[in-house]
Amino acid sequence: YDLRGRYLWQAVGAAVGLVLAGSFIFHLVLGVVGRSILFAAIVYALAGIGIAELISTAANRKRGPLLQALAIVTTVLVTQSGFLLALVVTARLNLNVITLALTALASILAWQRLR
């Protein structure tokens, strides 16, 4: 699809809302789950699928490359917002390879949901 007009703005608005509220909820759930890699992988996968579904719902169940890109950017911002905030506050980049791999997994799932 070539998404335009109202549906595009609804998807962008949903993405902004997901970044703001979803980051807090994502990190809250991740903190409750603990340090288990298996449960973290499940939370990341559910985040990717959930973000794609919410963006698609906001755009009246449309799909396509523009929504795929929006879902990937939103997924990265939601899952990596803690690291981005730490970078801004402390001016130190403290990345974890496992969380980057799980973010890539979540982004792939979000991209596939909107294909």
N, C-alpha and C positions, 0 to 999 in steps of 0.2 A: 504494500500500500504506500501511496504518497500521502502521508498524513498532513493535514492542514487545518487552519482555522480553529474552531472551538475545541475540537478533540485534542489537538496538539497542545493548546494552552491548559486544558484539563489534565493532560498527562504530565506536563511540566509542573503544574501546581501540586499534583499528587507526589511527584518526585521530590519537590522541595519539602513537602510535609513529611515524607518518609525519611528524608535525611535528618530533619530536625527531631521528630518524635521517634522515628525508628532507631536512630543511633542510641538514644537513651534506653529504649526497651531492649534492643539487641545486647548491649553491654550489661544490662541488669540480668537478663536471662543467662548470659554467658558467665556472669559471676555466680549465679545460683548453681549452675551445672558443675562448676569446679574446674579442675585442671585436667580432666580426662580428654584425651585426644579424640576418642570415639564419640563422646557426647558433643564435643566442640564441632566435629565434622557434621554431625546431624543438625546442630543449630545453624551452622553456616549454610548447609544445603537448604534447610527450610527457609532461611532468610532470602536466598537467591530465588527460590520458587515463589515465595510470598511477595517479594518486591515485583517480580514480573507479573504476577496475577493482579496485584493492586494497580499497577500502571496500565495494564490492559483493560481492567474494569473501568478505570477513570477515562480511558479513551474509547469507551463504548465497545469493548471487546475487539478492538482493532489490533492488528499485528503488523510487523514490517521492520525494515532496517533502522528507521528512525527511533522506533520504540525499543529496539534491541540495544542501540547505543545508549539511549537514556536509561535503560534498566541496568546496563553494565556500569555506567558512571555512578548511578544511585547505589548500586550494590557495593562498589568500592568505597564510596564515601560513608555509607552506613557501617560497613565492617571495619574500616580502617580509621574511623574518626578519632578513636582514642590515641592512636599513634600520631595523627595529624595535629591534634591538640597538644600532645606532649612536645612535638617539634616546635610549635609556635611558642609555647610557654618556656621551655628549657633550651631551645635552640640546639637540641641534640637529636639525632636520628637514631631511634632505638627500635629497629625492625626485627621481627621474628619470622624465620623462614617458614615455619609451620602455618602461621596465620596468613602469610602471603599465599601459600599453596591452597589453603582453604578458601581464601578470597577468590582465587582463580577458579576453583571448583564452583563456588557460588555464582560467579559471573558467567561461567559456561552454562550452568543450569538456567540462569535467567535468560541468556541468549537463546537457548533451545526452546524455552517456553513460548517465546515470541516469534518463532520462525514461521 
